Amino acid sequence: MSGLRRLQEKMVLALGQHNIPGLRWIIEGFNYYDTQRVKEVGADRAAAEWIVKCGGQIKFAQIDESFDDFNALVKRTAQLDPRRREDNVTLETIRCVDASVTGFGCRHFENLRGIRHVHFIGCKNFHDFGLEYMGQHVGDCLKTLHLESCPRITEFGLEHLNKFSALETLILRQLKSVHGKEKVEQKLRKALPKTDIQINL
């Protein structure tokens, strides 16, 4: 069964790198915000499952190891009871490289009060709505945001970064759909004067 699950995850990752007509619904299915699952295990565990299903990696503040395997994540967290304070885990770091996360999947950022570091690198399906959701839900607590080689991010999406008031480090690289790069950089530096902005669009 675990082998089948791994095959399924590899297929989703492969799909995430191509726009295959008629099969986009598979990617969106893996990014679906399951309100029932959030109620069952809490926002942090549900978000962790979303990221790992889409081919990314996560780390909880209370657990030493990182997780990029769905079965390992579920096995490690299945013994935790979200109703008990001592069993609550806080999602701290998200790292997605060539993962099939989408902007709509970023609804999972709702109630992630402990998230500190997010990296989206080579995520071809991540789009502007993701930054809007993130700004609404974690803009006041996220410390590091790294966006690189995400071709669906535009200058309109980057406008939402002015909501990221807690950012200490912002890394923006190779965002080829961003137009008016100098103007974008000027706006960002004005909106986030205390943030270390590393930009190479």
N, C-alpha and C positions, 0 to 999 in steps of 0.2 A: 504493500500500500504506500509506503514511504517513497519507493521508487517511482510509482505513478505520480505521486505528488510532486516530486522533483522534476519529472518530465513536464508536468503541467506548468510549473513555475518557469522552466526554461522556455517553453512555448510562449508564455506571456511576455517574457523578456525579449524574445525574438520579434514578437509582434510590436512591442514597444518601440522598436527601432525602424519600423516600416509602416507606411500608410497603406495597408492592404484593404482595398474596397470590400465592404460587406462584413468585415471582421472587427471593425472598431468597437462594436458592442462588447467584445470580450475584454478589451482594455478597460472600458468604462465600468464593466461588471466588477473588476478587481478594485476599482476606485470607488465603488458604491459605498455611501455612508449608511451603515446599518444601525439605525437607532436602537433596535432591540439588543444588538451586541454591545453597544455602548452602555445600555442599562445593566447588562449582565456582568460585564467585567470592568467597566469604567472607561473614561475617555483615553487614559494613557495606554492601557493595554490594547484597546481597540485600534488606536492610531498606530501602535507598534506593529500589530498584525497587518494593517493596511500597507505600511511601508515595506515590510519583509515579503508579503505576497507579491508586491510589485517589483521585487528585485533589489531593494535597498537594505541598509543596515541601520540598526538602532542600538542605543545604550540607555539603560535605566540608571538613575542616580544611585539606587540602592544595591545594584548588582554589578559585580566587577567585570564580567565578560560582556562583550557585544554580541548581537545576534543578527545573522543574515540568512538563517535557515528557519523556515516556518515551523517545522516539526520540533526543532530544539527550543524555539521560543515558546510554543504551546506547552511542551513537556515541562519546561522550567516554571512557567507561570500558572499551570493548571492547579498546582497545590496551594495557590494563594487565594484567599477569600477577600474580595474587594470590600466586604462589609466590615472587616476588621482593620482598624487603623494601622496596626503593625504589619499588615499584609499589603498595604497600598504601595504601589511602585510609581515612580515619577519618570516619565519619559524626558530625557535630558538632551540627547543628541540624535539627530537624523542625518544619515549620509546616503545619498542616492547617486550612484554613478551608472549611467546608461540604463536607468530604471524606467519602468512604464507608468510612473506616477503622472496624473493629470492635474490641471488646475482645480477641477471640480472635486477631486479627491481631497483637496486641502480643507474641506469642511471638517475633516478630522482634527484640525488644530483647535477646534472649539474646546474650551476648558483644559487646555494643556498649560497649566500655570507654571510648570517646572521646566518647560523647554528652554534651552539656552543656545544651542548650536544647530544650524540647519545648512546642509550643503546639497545643492541640486546641480549636478555636473553631467552634461551630455544627456539630459532628459528631454527627449524630442517631443513629448506630449505635454510637457508642463507649460501652461500658458498664463496670461495676465490675470485671470480670475483667481489663480492660486495666490498671487501676491495680495489681491484684495481681501480674500478670506484670512490670510495670515495677518495682515495689518489690523483687521477687525479684532481678531482673537488673541494674538500673541505679540502685537506690536509694542506693548509696554513691558515685555519681559524677555524677549529674544536678544541675546548678546552678539551672536555671530550669524551673518547670512552670507552665503557664498553661492552666486549664480554664475554658471559658466557653460558655454556651448548649449544653451537652451534656445533653439531657433524660433520658438513661438512667443517669446517674451518681447514686447515692444516698448516704445517710450511711454505709451499709455499705461502699461502695467507698472513701469518704474515710478510713475507718479504716486502710486500707493505707498512707496517707501517713506514718504513723509509721516506716516503713521507709526513708523518703527522708532519710537522715542527712546528706547532702551539700548539701541544698537551701539556696541563698542567698535565692531569691525564689520565693514561691508566690502565684499569682494565681487566685482562685476567684470567678467571677461568673455570675449568672443560672443557677444549677443548680436548676431548679424541682422536681426529684424528691427533693431533700435535705430531710428533716424534722428538727425539733429543731435549728434553725440555731444558736441561741445555745450550746447544749451542744456541738455540733460544733466551733464556733469555739474554745470554751474548751479542748477536748481537743487541738485542733491546736496552739494556742499553748503548751500545756504540753508536748506531745510534741516540738515543734520550736522551742525557745526562741531559737535563733540565727538563725532564718529570718525574713526580711521577709515577713510574711503580709498580703496585700491581699485582703480578703474582702468580697464584697457578694452574698450568696446570695439 
